[in-house]
Amino acid sequence: MAEGKWIAGLTPGMPVANAAKVVLTERCAVVREFLPLATGHAWENTEFVHQLRVGTRRAGAALRVFADALPRKHLKAMNRTLRTIRRAAGDARDWDVFLAALPGAKAFTAVTAKPALDFLLGYAFGQRAAAQARLMTADVESGAEFRELSETLPDRTRATKGADAPANFGVLGGQQLGVLLLELTNEVEANPATPGELHALRITAKRLRYAIEIFADCFSPVLKENIYPAVERVQELLGGVQDATVSIARLGEIHERVGAVMPKQQTRVKKGLDSLSASLRVKIPAGTKAFAKWRTEWQELMALLKLEVLS
């Protein structure tokens, strides 16, 4: 399966249009491969939806990187189709993760919490089935257009124009990565603390990560061997914080709905829901503490990078 992060055959001196063709061909191929698997075989393997979601994100990152080398009309159409597929896949993936975490949750070890586990499994499975229907609808609405664009767009790449147009792929990489590295470092320096601020930083890190995957061969191994793992790490840490935050809010909504629709059942599931919410709340300060440690390490890494550049 074509799910690799890195793209072979790219060199710093390549014309931007040539590099764009290579990258877009690879990134679109992944989405094209996993879309039918995610829509037709999702119940056999949850990894299909996961890879589709990641594939659409990487393809979207490639479009951002090479936006100036693509016809505006076709770029807009591809962004639209990818967004439709990505959102549907993301919805399905979120419920896959939620479902997978329930059976082993320590919050349900007490006998009194079992009714909540049974209730949540049924509720989440129903939501997952509905998400699968939405994913299939997204394929019907946008799949054919995506497949057509994914075959033709790589051949529509063109040389960028203007006084600031990069001379080659390597120069473009310097421009793009420089902006993203600065943006992430500035957000780190601001010392974000709230879940919303941390989520925003995670999005910036994600954009940097996907850009590094495209430009890795243009720069020193430090980019791939040191900076990339650090960016992956903060995504993982803050992903845990975000997942816990979203799940707590989701459980609160479920609790309210049960109380409104089935008030007699609310007592049966309350203990388990409260126990799960409490266990999730613990993950947020633990995640922010781990982020504080990572923040110091990132600042040290950026300081060393500046020294290397200056020396």
SULDA-V109075 format. One record per residue. N is the residue number from 1. PHI is phi in whole degrees, -180 to 180 (999 if undefined). Layout:
<<N & PHI> <N & PHI>>
This chain:
<<1 & 999> <2 & -85> <3 & -121> <4 & -67> <5 & -78> <6 & -95> <7 & -119> <8 & -83> <9 & 88> <10 & -104> <11 & -132> <12 & -58> <13 & -83> <14 & -63> <15 & -60> <16 & -58> <17 & -61> <18 & -66> <19 & -63> <20 & -60> <21 & -63> <22 & -63> <23 & -66> <24 & -64> <25 & -61> <26 & -67> <27 & -68> <28 & -70> <29 & -61> <30 & -65> <31 & -64> <32 & -62> <33 & -73> <34 & -89> <35 & -60> <36 & -67> <37 & -69> <38 & -71> <39 & -85> <40 & -103> <41 & -137> <42 & -61> <43 & -75> <44 & -82> <45 & -157> <46 & -67> <47 & -65> <48 & -61> <49 & -67> <50 & -59> <51 & -67> <52 & -65> <53 & -61> <54 & -64> <55 & -62> <56 & -67> <57 & -67> <58 & -67> <59 & -65> <60 & -63> <61 & -63> <62 & -64> <63 & -64> <64 & -65> <65 & -62> <66 & -108> <67 & -55> <68 & -74> <69 & -102> <70 & -126> <71 & -61> <72 & -57> <73 & -62> <74 & -74> <75 & -62> <76 & -63> <77 & -64> <78 & -67> <79 & -59> <80 & -65> <81 & -67> <82 & -65> <83 & -63> <84 & -62> <85 & -69> <86 & -62> <87 & -64> <88 & -67> <89 & -66> <90 & -65> <91 & -61> <92 & -64> <93 & -64> <94 & -59> <95 & -74> <96 & -60> <97 & -66> <98 & -61> <99 & -63> <100 & -65> <101 & -82> <102 & -68> <103 & -59> <104 & -95> <105 & -68> <106 & -64> <107 & -63> <108 & -105> <109 & -72> <110 & -73> <111 & -58> <112 & -67> <113 & -93> <114 & -59> <115 & -58> <116 & -67> <117 & -63> <118 & -61> <119 & -64> <120 & -66> <121 & -61> <122 & -66> <123 & -63> <124 & -66> <125 & -64> <126 & -63> <127 & -65> <128 & -67> <129 & -64> <130 & -66> <131 & -65> <132 & -65> <133 & -63> <134 & -69> <135 & -65> <136 & -66> <137 & -66> <138 & -61> <139 & -64> <140 & -63> <141 & -78> <142 & -126> <143 & -62> <144 & -64> <145 & -66> <146 & -60> <147 & -61> <148 & -66> <149 & -65> <150 & -66> <151 & -84> <152 & -101> <153 & -60> <154 & -57> <155 & -84> <156 & -100> <157 & -63> <158 & -145> <159 & -67> <160 & -77> <161 & -123> <162 & 109> <163 & -63> <164 & -95> <165 & -64> <166 & -67> <167 & -71> <168 & -160> <169 & -62> <170 & -64> <171 & -65> <172 & -59> <173 & -61> <174 & -62> <175 & -66> <176 & -69> <177 & -68> <178 & -60> <179 & -65> <180 & -69> <181 & -62> <182 & -65> <183 & -63> <184 & -65> <185 & -64> <186 & -64> <187 & -68> <188 & -65> <189 & -62> <190 & -71> <191 & 55> <192 & -63> <193 & -131> <194 & -79> <195 & -55> <196 & -65> <197 & -66> <198 & -68> <199 & -66> <200 & -63> <201 & -64> <202 & -62> <203 & -64> <204 & -62> <205 & -62> <206 & -64> <207 & -64> <208 & -65> <209 & -58> <210 & -68> <211 & -70> <212 & -60> <213 & -60> <214 & -81> <215 & -101> <216 & -53> <217 & -78> <218 & -90> <219 & -133> <220 & -56> <221 & -56> <222 & -56> <223 & -62> <224 & -82> <225 & -93> <226 & -120> <227 & -71> <228 & -58> <229 & -60> <230 & -66> <231 & -68> <232 & -58> <233 & -63> <234 & -70> <235 & -61> <236 & -65> <237 & -61> <238 & -76> <239 & -64> <240 & -64> <241 & -64> <242 & -66> <243 & -61> <244 & -65> <245 & -61> <246 & -66> <247 & -65> <248 & -62> <249 & -64> <250 & -64> <251 & -65> <252 & -63> <253 & -66> <254 & -62> <255 & -59> <256 & -65> <257 & -67> <258 & -62> <259 & -64> <260 & -79> <261 & -95> <262 & -132> <263 & -58> <264 & -70> <265 & -83> <266 & -60> <267 & -63> <268 & -66> <269 & -101> <270 & -58> <271 & -61> <272 & -66> <273 & -64> <274 & -65> <275 & -65> <276 & -67> <277 & -61> <278 & -64> <279 & -67> <280 & -73> <281 & -63> <282 & -64> <283 & -70> <284 & -70> <285 & -64> <286 & -64> <287 & -68> <288 & -68> <289 & -66> <290 & -65> <291 & -65> <292 & -60> <293 & -67> <294 & -62> <295 & -58> <296 & -63> <297 & -65> <298 & -66> <299 & -62> <300 & -66> <301 & -64> <302 & -67> <303 & -66> <304 & -65> <305 & -64> <306 & -63> <307 & -63> <308 & -65> <309 & -66> <310 & -76> <311 & -82>>
